[in-house]
Amino acid sequence: AAAAAAAKPAKMVKFEIYRYNDEKGEPWTQTYEIDRNDCAPMVLDALLKIKNEQDSGLTFRRSCREGICGSCSMNMGGENGLACLKPIDEVTDSNGVVKIFPLPHMPVLKDLVPDLSEFFEQHKSVRPWLEISDERRRQPTELLQSKADRAKLDGLYECILCACCSTSCPSYWWSQNKDYAYLGPAVLLQAFRWISDSRDERREQRLAELAFTESKLYACHSILNCTRTCPKNLNPGKAIQSLKVMSKQLNAAADADAVDGSAAADAKRHAPHASKIRVDDTDDTLVKKPLLASLLRTVGINTTMLKQ
């Protein structure tokens, strides 16, 4: 490969890379130059080449190189994406420079490595796992799902939590370091994935926790940077809009039932404490009222397994 590259005129590209080391204080940008004829086509290939041949101290995350793990998410040429899937030519500007920064508006640990601790805490808050009763858990058979119900998860389960969408969202930037932090596109996509799963027995409670805590969901202003940015071509914006519609309907049902003290209205009043609800809480009374039960069935939540 080196001999073949030597036979071609050099095609030099400059990489202007954000650098940060807590021990050195203020961040800076450092420029490296590589010959495109002697480098594989993706941005991650260039970063590995720089690290191996020019600066072993350059720090970034990477793992699978196939767009599956989400580790190498960063901002390249002004757009968030995965370095392993982003061709160098797509992010080279007219001056032959590739500008690379960490994901925007996130604390930086070192160089291109953002601190995603809060992001993953938010993900944890929506309980991203299948929740079923102990009775069903003891059953010797698998949880069956129709083809139609399985198809509802397409475009949702493929999310790799790279955080490209959330860190491209101005609403997410604005809500950081606040008590009512907006969950952001990636986490809301995951929330919708579990609300859409016919096998889950806590779908109505999941929806209520979003519907009755306004800041978790309604800080979205439909800017749709998330959908444009997603390297897996998913549509977080559509998932959020679906959640908004379902949440507004659920709020309307709760208000309609409030006159006779329904459990839905009670859940709405206690929304700030929704995160403390346990899997084994006996809050199935949320769907006892006929109007609310009818609504939940309309949006695809099966209430037949719950006590009426």
C-alpha positions, 0 to 999 in steps of 0.5 A: 500500500505504501509503495502504491501511495508513493507512486501517486502525487501526495494528497495532503489533508490537515486535521484540526483536532480539539485537545484538552487535558485537565492538567494543562488547563485551557483547551487548544486545537492541534493540527496534523497532516496526513497523505490521503493516499496512504490512509483508509477512507474513514475519519476513524482511520485517520485518527488511528493513523495520527495516534499510531504515527504522530501523536500517541497521546491523542485520546478518543473512544473507539471499538467496533469500527462498524457503526454498532457500538456508538463509541466513536461519536464526535463532531466532524466538519460541524456535524455529529456522527460516528468516526467509523462511518464518516468518510474523510472526503465528506467532512473536508472543507474547501481549504483541505481541512477536517475539523474534529471536536468532541460532542458539543455541550458535554463535559470533556474528560480528555481530547475527544472523550466526552463525559456521558455519565448524566446521559446514561443516568437519564437513560437508566431513569426510563427503566430500559428493560422489559418489566413483567410480573413475577407470575409471568416470569415463572411461566416456562414458556417464552413471551410471544409477540405477533409479527405486527407487534414486533414490527412496531419496534423497527426504527426504535431498537436499533438505537446504539446510544451514541448520543449524536442526536441528543448533543445536536439538540438545542433543547437538550443543551439548554436544559443541562444542569437543571433540576428539570432536565429534558431527557433528550431525543435518544432517551425519549426514543428508548422510552418510546421503544419500551412503551411500544413493546407489547410484552411489557406490563408497565407500559401505562406507568411508563407513559404516565411518568412522561405525560405528567412530568412536563419538562421530561418531554415537552421541552422538545421544540421539534427542531429535528436536528436529532433526526437529521443527525442520527447515524443509524437513520432513525427518527427520534423526532417522530418518536417524540411527537408520538409520545406527545400525542399519547401524553396529551391524550392521557392528560386529557383523560386524567383531567376528565376523570379528576372529578371523581378522584381517579387514580390517573388524576392522583398520579398527575398530582404526584408526578414529581415523584414518579421516578420513585415508583417501583416495578412491584407497586400496585398502581394498576388502578391507573387504568380502572376508569373506563375512559382511561382504559379506553384511551390506553387501548386506543394508543396500543396499551393492552389493559386486559392483563390488569385487574379491573 
